[in-house]
Amino acid sequence: MYRGRFAPSPTGPLHFGSLVAAVGSYLEAKTRGGEWRVRIEDLDMPRTVPGAADGILRGLETFGMAWDGPVMFQSTRSDAYRAAFEQLHAGGRLYACGCTRREIADSALHGVDGPVYPGTCRGGLPAGRVARATRVRTQGAKVTFEDTVQGIVTQDVEHEVGDFVVVRADGLSACQFVYQLAVVVDDAEQDISDIVRGADLLDSTPRQIVLQRLLGLATPRYAHLPVAVNAAGEKLSKQTRARSIHAAKPSPVLAAALRFLGQATPPGLEQLPVTQIWDWALGHWQRHRIPALRAIRFAG
C-alpha cells in the first residue's frame, strides 16, 4: 500500500516552500489511492517555535489537506531512537568522537555538506578527550538509488560525507538524537512506502539509506521536489525571512504551488474555491511534469 508523509519542522509558520512539499506529497499519495501521514519534526527543541506546530496543522486544513491517522511528534519518540541507537552500537557500527566543531571545520577533505570528517577517533578516543558525539562507521559505504524526479543518484558516503553523527554529546535525551537517525526510525514506524520532499534533503538520503541497511529496515521510494528559493538563491525558510502564506486567500497560493510543480493549470484556476482546485488537481496530476531541478526561484 502506498503511504506518504509530510514532515515539517515547527520553526515558524507554513510558508510557500513548505506548502509545495505538502502539495506534492499529498497528490502523489491521493492519486495512488494511498494514505498521507503528517509528522512534526520537533527534535531540535531550541529551534522549535511555540505554537508553530498547531499553526502548520491549521494551515494544512485551510489549504484543504486532511491527513490520515494521528500526527506523530518526534519529541515523544526518544525511546524508539534509543532502541535504534543501541542496536547500532551492539552491532559495532558506532564509535565515540571527541573532536570539536573547529577541528572538523579545519579538515582538508570536503564533500557534499562541507568538511568531511577524517576519522580521527575511529580507532578510539585520543587520550584526554571526552565524547562529544557518536558517529556511524561508513567504511566502503556507497549508495545508488533512483529518485523519481531527480533521476539516478550515486554517493560515495565514506568519501563525500564521512562518518556522520547520530547522537550529539554523550547523552541520550530526545533533543540529542540527530535528524538522520530519527527520520529513518520514524519512517519505518509509520510504514512509509514513498517519501516526497524537497531536494534540499537529496544529499542526506544516502545517509538515511545506510542507516536503513544497518538497522534492517526497508528503503522507501524517493521523489525530491525542486526547492523554492529567493533571489539570492536561498531556500525559503524562517532563517531567510520567508513570508508566511496568505491563509485568508488560499486559492491563489494553492494554484501557484501547482504551477511551481510544473502542472498545466487552466486559466482562472486560482479564482475557484480550494475544494474545486483539488478536484482539478486530483484529476490532472502529472508527476512527470515536475521539473528535474534542485531549486527554482520563486518571487511570489
C-alpha positions as CSV (number, residue, x, y, z in Angstrom):
1,M,0.0,0.0,0.0
2,Y,1.2,3.5,-0.8
3,R,1.8,5.6,2.3
4,G,3.4,9.0,2.0
5,R,4.0,11.7,4.6
6,F,4.7,15.4,5.1
7,A,7.2,16.1,7.9
8,P,7.6,19.8,8.6
9,S,9.8,21.3,11.4
10,P,7.9,23.7,13.6
11,T,10.4,26.6,13.4
12,G,7.9,29.1,12.1
13,P,4.6,29.4,10.2
14,L,3.8,27.5,7.0
15,H,5.5,29.2,4.0
16,F,5.4,28.6,0.3
17,G,8.3,26.2,0.2
18,S,6.7,24.0,2.8
19,L,3.3,24.2,1.0
20,V,5.0,22.9,-2.2
21,A,6.3,19.9,-0.4
22,A,2.9,19.2,1.2
23,V,1.0,19.6,-2.1
24,G,3.4,17.3,-4.0
25,S,3.4,14.6,-1.3
26,Y,-0.4,14.8,-0.9
27,L,-1.1,14.5,-4.6
28,E,1.3,11.6,-5.0
29,A,-0.4,9.8,-2.2
30,K,-4.0,10.5,-3.0
31,T,-3.8,9.9,-6.8
32,R,-2.4,6.4,-6.0
33,G,-5.2,5.6,-3.6
34,G,-2.8,5.8,-0.6
35,E,-2.6,7.3,2.8
36,W,-0.9,10.7,3.7
37,R,0.6,11.0,7.1
38,V,1.8,14.1,9.0
39,R,4.8,14.1,11.3
40,I,6.0,17.1,13.2
41,E,9.8,17.0,13.3
42,D,10.4,18.9,16.6
43,L,13.5,17.1,17.6
44,D,15.6,20.2,17.6
45,M,13.9,21.8,20.6
46,P,16.0,25.1,20.7
47,R,14.7,25.9,17.1
48,T,11.1,24.9,17.8
49,V,8.8,27.9,18.0
50,P,5.9,27.6,20.5
51,G,2.6,27.3,18.6
52,A,4.2,26.7,15.2
53,A,3.1,23.1,15.0
54,D,-0.5,24.0,15.6
55,G,-0.2,26.8,13.1
56,I,1.2,24.4,10.4
57,L,-1.6,21.9,11.0
58,R,-4.3,24.7,10.8
59,G,-2.6,25.9,7.6
60,L,-2.8,22.4,6.0
61,E,-6.5,22.3,6.9
62,T,-7.0,25.8,5.4
63,F,-5.5,24.6,2.2
64,G,-7.8,21.6,2.1
65,M,-5.4,18.8,3.0
66,A,-6.6,16.2,5.5
67,W,-4.1,13.7,6.9
68,D,-4.7,10.0,7.8
69,G,-4.1,8.7,11.3
70,P,-2.7,10.6,14.3
71,V,0.0,13.2,13.9
72,M,3.4,11.9,15.1
73,F,5.7,14.2,17.1
74,Q,9.4,13.4,17.2
75,S,9.7,14.9,20.7
76,T,7.8,11.9,22.1
77,R,9.9,9.3,20.3
78,S,13.1,9.2,22.4
79,D,12.6,5.5,23.4
80,A,12.4,4.4,19.7
81,Y,15.5,6.4,18.8
82,R,17.4,4.9,21.8
83,A,16.5,1.4,20.8
84,A,17.9,2.0,17.3
85,F,21.0,3.6,18.7
86,E,21.5,0.5,21.0
87,Q,21.0,-1.8,18.0
88,L,23.7,0.0,16.0
89,H,26.0,0.1,19.0
90,A,25.6,-3.6,19.7
91,G,26.5,-4.3,16.1
92,G,29.8,-2.4,16.3
93,R,28.6,0.3,13.9
94,L,29.2,3.3,16.1
95,Y,32.1,5.0,17.9
96,A,32.6,7.9,20.2
97,C,34.1,11.1,18.8
98,G,35.8,13.8,20.8
99,C,36.6,16.3,18.0
100,T,35.4,19.9,18.3
101,R,33.5,21.7,15.5
102,R,36.5,23.8,14.8
103,E,38.8,20.8,14.4
104,I,36.3,19.2,12.0
105,A,35.9,22.5,10.0
106,D,39.7,22.5,9.6
107,S,39.6,19.2,7.7
108,A,41.3,19.2,4.3
109,L,38.6,16.9,3.0
110,H,35.5,18.4,1.5
111,G,32.3,16.8,0.4
112,V,28.6,17.4,-0.3
113,D,27.9,19.1,3.1
114,G,31.2,20.8,3.6
115,P,34.2,19.3,5.6
116,V,34.3,15.5,5.6
117,Y,35.1,14.0,9.0
118,P,38.6,12.4,8.6
119,G,38.0,9.6,11.0
120,T,40.2,10.9,13.8
121,C,38.5,9.0,16.5
122,R,37.6,5.9,14.5
123,G,40.2,3.8,16.3
124,G,39.3,5.1,19.8
125,L,39.2,8.4,21.7
126,P,42.6,10.1,21.9
127,A,44.0,10.4,25.5
128,G,42.4,13.2,27.5
129,R,39.4,13.6,25.1
130,V,35.8,13.2,26.1
131,A,33.0,12.1,23.8
132,R,31.2,15.0,22.1
133,A,29.2,12.9,19.6
134,T,28.7,9.3,18.4
135,R,29.4,8.5,14.7
136,V,28.5,5.8,12.2
137,R,31.3,3.9,10.6
138,T,30.9,4.4,6.8
139,Q,33.9,2.4,5.5
140,G,33.1,1.3,2.0
141,A,29.6,2.7,2.1
142,K,28.3,3.6,-1.4
143,V,24.7,4.2,-2.3
144,T,22.9,4.4,-5.6
145,F,19.2,4.9,-5.9
146,E,16.7,6.2,-8.5
147,D,14.8,9.3,-7.5
148,T,11.6,9.5,-9.4
149,V,12.1,13.2,-10.0
150,Q,15.8,13.8,-10.0
151,G,16.9,10.6,-11.6
152,I,19.8,8.3,-10.6
153,V,21.7,9.4,-7.6
154,T,25.0,7.9,-6.5
155,Q,27.0,8.9,-3.5
156,D,30.3,7.5,-2.0
157,V,29.2,8.1,1.6
158,E,32.6,7.4,3.1
159,H,34.4,9.9,1.0
160,E,31.7,12.5,0.3
161,V,30.2,12.7,3.8
162,G,32.4,10.7,6.1
163,D,31.4,9.0,9.4
164,F,28.3,11.0,10.3
165,V,26.8,11.9,13.7
166,V,23.8,10.1,15.1
167,V,23.9,11.4,18.7
168,R,25.4,14.6,19.9
169,A,27.3,14.9,23.1
170,D,27.3,11.9,25.5
171,G,23.6,11.9,26.5
172,L,20.6,10.2,25.0
173,S,17.8,12.7,25.6
174,A,15.4,13.2,22.7
175,C,17.0,16.5,21.7
176,Q,20.4,14.9,21.2
177,F,19.4,12.3,18.7
178,V,20.0,13.8,15.2
179,Y,17.7,14.0,12.3
180,Q,19.3,11.3,10.2
181,L,18.6,8.6,12.8
182,A,15.2,9.9,13.8
183,V,13.8,10.2,10.3
184,V,14.8,6.6,9.5
185,V,13.2,5.2,12.6
186,D,10.0,7.3,12.2
187,D,9.5,6.4,8.5
188,A,9.8,2.7,9.5
189,E,7.4,3.1,12.4
190,Q,4.8,4.8,10.1
191,D,5.4,2.2,7.4
192,I,6.1,5.0,4.8
193,S,6.5,3.5,1.3
194,D,7.2,6.7,-0.6
195,I,8.9,9.9,0.5
196,V,8.2,13.1,-1.4
197,R,10.1,16.1,-0.1
198,G,12.3,19.0,-1.0
199,A,15.6,18.5,-2.9
200,D,17.5,20.2,-0.2
201,L,17.4,16.8,1.5
202,L,18.6,14.9,-1.5
203,D,22.2,14.7,-0.4
204,S,21.0,13.4,3.0
205,T,19.2,10.5,1.5
206,P,22.2,8.2,1.1
207,R,23.0,8.5,4.8
208,Q,19.5,7.5,5.6
209,I,19.7,4.5,3.3
210,V,23.0,3.5,5.0
211,L,21.1,3.6,8.4
212,Q,18.2,1.7,6.9
213,R,20.5,-1.1,5.8
214,L,22.3,-1.2,9.1
215,L,19.0,-1.4,11.0
216,G,17.5,-4.0,8.7
217,L,14.7,-1.6,7.6
218,A,13.1,-1.3,4.2
219,T,14.1,1.6,1.9
220,P,11.2,3.7,0.7
221,R,10.9,5.1,-2.8
222,Y,12.1,8.7,-3.1
223,A,11.0,11.8,-5.0
224,H,12.8,15.1,-4.3
225,L,10.9,18.2,-5.5
226,P,12.6,21.4,-6.5
227,V,13.0,23.8,-3.6
228,A,11.7,27.3,-3.8
229,V,14.5,29.8,-3.4
230,N,14.6,33.6,-3.2
231,A,16.6,36.0,-5.4
232,A,19.8,35.2,-3.5
233,G,19.3,31.5,-4.2
234,E,18.5,30.8,-0.5
235,K,15.8,28.3,0.4
236,L,12.6,29.9,1.6
237,S,12.6,29.5,5.4
238,K,12.2,31.3,8.6
239,Q,16.0,31.9,8.6
240,T,15.8,33.7,5.1
241,R,12.7,35.6,6.3
242,A,10.3,33.9,4.0
243,R,6.8,35.3,4.3
244,S,4.1,33.1,5.7
245,I,1.5,32.2,3.1
246,H,-1.8,34.2,3.0
247,A,-4.2,31.8,4.6
248,A,-7.1,34.2,4.2
249,K,-6.8,33.8,0.4
250,P,-5.6,30.2,-0.1
251,S,-6.8,29.6,-3.6
252,P,-4.2,31.8,-5.4
253,V,-1.4,30.3,-3.3
254,L,-2.5,26.7,-3.9
255,A,-2.7,27.3,-7.7
256,A,0.8,28.9,-7.6
257,A,2.1,25.7,-5.8
258,L,0.7,23.6,-8.6
259,R,2.3,25.8,-11.3
260,F,5.6,25.6,-9.4
261,L,5.4,21.8,-9.6
262,G,5.0,22.1,-13.4
263,Q,1.3,21.4,-13.6
264,A,-0.5,22.9,-16.6
265,T,-3.2,24.7,-14.6
266,P,-6.1,26.2,-16.6
267,P,-6.7,29.9,-16.7
268,G,-8.7,31.2,-13.8
269,L,-8.0,28.2,-11.5
270,E,-6.8,30.5,-8.7
271,Q,-10.2,32.1,-8.6
272,L,-12.0,28.9,-7.7
273,P,-12.7,27.6,-4.2
274,V,-10.0,25.4,-2.7
275,T,-12.2,22.3,-3.0
276,Q,-12.6,22.8,-6.7
277,I,-8.9,23.4,-7.2
278,W,-8.3,20.0,-5.5
279,D,-10.9,18.4,-7.8
280,W,-8.9,19.6,-10.8
281,A,-5.5,18.7,-9.3
282,L,-6.5,15.2,-8.3
283,G,-7.9,14.6,-11.8
284,H,-4.9,16.1,-13.7
285,W,-1.8,15.5,-11.6
286,Q,1.2,14.5,-13.7
287,R,4.3,13.7,-11.8
288,H,6.4,13.6,-15.0
289,R,5.8,17.4,-15.4
290,I,7.7,18.2,-12.1
291,P,11.0,19.9,-13.2
292,A,14.0,17.8,-12.5
293,L,15.7,20.7,-10.8
294,R,17.0,21.1,-7.3
295,A,15.8,24.7,-6.9
296,I,13.5,27.2,-8.7
297,R,13.4,30.9,-7.9
298,F,10.0,32.0,-6.5
299,A,9.3,35.7,-6.4
300,G,5.7,35.5,-5.1
